[in-house]
Amino acid sequence: MRVLGIDPGLTRCGVGVVEGSAGRPLTMLGVGVVRTPADAETGERLVAIERGIDAWLDEHRPELVAVERVFAQHNVRTVMGTAQASAVAMLCAARRGIPVALHTPSEVKAAVTGSGRADKAQVGAMVTRLLRLDAPPKPADAADALALAICHLWRAPAINRLQQAQAAARASRVPAAGPTTASVRKAPR
């Protein structure tokens, strides 16, 4: 499976493509950052992010896009920019019919390093080791994008089995086709 990982950000949006499957060696196919100028209008920046992500989608043709789930921060301005960039990434994928998976930062860190509290240096070091790279990708946004793709590749089989089990459970609870009517008795007068 080929996954495009996206670490959303308004100034630096990390992108990384990884191919492979759980239990097999992974291969990095590309890594980079879509950058926008901090002094540009928000709309212009979002269009630049859209163009950048579209270019990655065109070049690498991923089967799935893994995006970091936006989480609450103290800095509202930062979280708004991250959410906006995240929405653009999801829109680009949805427009092409590519499924999107969202993963929390702690979920990604735990998948890649074994600890949900790992720092950026630890994530970069493990991404480097797992993908057999010569050096950690720079900036950290690029390494984080690769970590998102790795996280999804490793967790996708379990997520798929869980979703299938949930769907089967829902299907078993659905009543038989057609409306059911209960018989109602009228009390004698």
C-alpha atoms as one frame of an Amber mdcrd trajectory, in Angstrom:
protein
   0.000   0.000   0.000   1.191   3.522  -0.766   0.340   6.219   1.797   0.836
   9.978   1.644   1.346  11.303   5.169   0.528  14.952   5.783   1.612  16.938
   8.831  -0.647  19.977   8.340   0.562  23.489   8.962  -0.099  26.872   7.456
   3.581  27.871   7.140   5.110  24.400   6.724   2.970  21.456   5.667   5.029
  18.262   5.831   4.421  15.620   3.162   5.896  12.156   2.866   5.096   9.055
   0.840   5.795   5.577   2.170   5.059   2.254   0.532   4.829  -1.111   2.251
   2.742  -3.136   4.653   2.772  -4.293   8.257   5.552  -6.779   8.917   7.462
  -5.935   5.739  10.221  -3.423   5.028   8.958   0.056   4.240  10.191   2.287
   1.423  10.198   6.063   1.349   9.175   7.313  -2.085   9.359  11.024  -1.351
   9.473  13.601   1.420   9.219  17.370   1.544   7.441  20.433   2.819   4.857
  22.670   1.190   5.759  26.179   2.386   3.759  29.394   2.408   4.923  32.912
   3.296   3.801  34.019   6.756   2.952  37.505   5.476   0.553  36.284   2.740
  -3.219  36.368   3.150  -4.709  33.184   4.611  -6.685  32.429   1.452  -3.564
  32.670  -0.702  -1.696  30.385   1.685  -4.456  27.776   1.577  -4.453  27.845
  -2.233  -0.665  27.330  -2.199  -1.072  24.353   0.146  -3.788  22.925  -2.103
  -1.540  23.234  -5.174   1.360  21.654  -3.329  -0.665  18.693  -2.075  -2.270
  18.221  -5.497   1.222  18.034  -7.022   2.199  15.315  -4.519  -1.016  13.411
  -5.246  -0.380  13.656  -9.006   3.220  12.520  -8.732   2.875   9.676  -6.207
  -0.716   8.419  -6.671  -1.226   7.197  -3.070  -3.952   4.726  -2.154  -4.636
   6.555   1.098  -3.839   9.891   2.734  -2.991   9.936   6.468  -3.426  13.332
   8.120  -2.546  14.377  11.644  -5.716  14.910  13.651  -5.890  18.473  14.936
  -5.771  18.662  18.701  -6.499  21.489  21.120  -3.637  23.798  21.948  -3.306
  26.899  24.044  -2.455  28.955  20.967  -5.769  29.334  19.099  -4.099  30.989
  16.117  -1.786  28.005  15.617  -4.577  25.453  15.933  -6.731  27.394  13.446
  -3.974  27.390  10.814  -3.345  23.694  11.403  -7.068  22.919  11.107  -7.342
  24.930   7.898  -4.349  23.155   6.331  -5.753  19.808   7.498  -9.094  20.558
   5.838  -7.331  21.429   2.565  -5.456  18.098   2.681  -8.682  16.162   3.278
 -10.437  18.086   0.498  -7.660  17.354  -2.009  -7.862  13.630  -1.243 -11.679
  13.510  -1.191 -11.874  15.290  -4.537  -9.922  12.374  -6.038 -11.818   9.684
  -4.135  -8.795   8.798  -2.003  -9.652   7.618   1.517  -8.363   9.719   4.418
  -7.304   8.451   7.834  -6.754  10.744  10.814  -4.210   9.898  13.505  -3.474
  11.803  16.712   0.095  12.957  17.421   0.403  10.590  20.402  -0.904   7.671
  18.315   1.742   8.371  15.651   4.531   8.710  18.223   3.495   5.469  19.933
   3.358   3.584  16.624   6.777   4.761  15.491   8.762   5.001  18.754   6.798
   2.925  21.246   6.002   5.990  23.367   3.163   8.443  22.858   5.292  11.089
  24.584   8.322  10.859  22.297   9.936  14.123  21.225  10.605  15.250  17.660
  14.212  14.021  17.754  13.097  10.509  18.757  10.473  10.434  15.999  13.061
  11.604  13.451  15.568   8.982  14.609  13.047   6.142  14.349  11.781   7.297
  10.940  15.405   7.323   9.781  15.962   3.795  11.083  12.660   2.335   9.842
  13.090   3.741   6.334  16.845   3.031   6.250  17.732   6.666   5.527  21.178
   8.245   5.878  19.897  11.117   8.020  16.636  12.293   9.595  14.435  14.241
   7.168  14.504  17.995   7.741  12.602  19.937   8.879  10.766  17.958  11.573
   7.475  18.489   9.687   8.797  16.247   6.909   9.797  13.505   9.376   6.383
  13.808  11.043   4.664  13.305   7.672   6.636  10.100   7.106   5.772   8.979
  10.652   2.066   9.491   9.863   2.349   7.289   6.780   4.247   4.604   8.743
   1.682   4.736  11.547  -1.145   4.133   9.124   0.612   1.336   7.269   1.225
  -0.497  10.524  -2.218   0.135  12.017  -4.370  -0.239   8.888  -4.871  -4.031
   9.157  -6.101  -3.764  12.755  -8.257  -0.731  11.960  -9.819  -2.569   8.993
 -10.607  -5.650  11.113 -12.171  -3.452  13.799 -14.306  -1.594  11.250 -15.464
  -4.882   9.720 -16.388  -6.245  13.148 -18.306  -3.071  13.977 -20.161  -3.221
  10.656 -21.039  -6.883  11.230 -22.296  -6.087  14.742 -24.471  -3.258  13.396
 -25.832  -5.494  10.657 -26.792  -8.192  13.144 -28.805  -5.681  15.179 -30.766
  -4.316  12.213 -34.316  -5.729  12.120 -35.450  -7.814   9.172 -36.544  -5.962
   6.052 -39.934  -4.317   6.167 -41.721  -2.579   8.960 -42.928  -4.543  11.909
 -46.242  -3.886  13.514 -47.204  -4.806  16.992 -50.675  -6.099  17.570 -52.749
  -3.761  19.631 -55.694  -4.970  21.658 -58.513  -2.722  22.416 -59.856  -2.840
  25.893 -63.545  -3.751  26.103 -65.853  -0.860  26.934
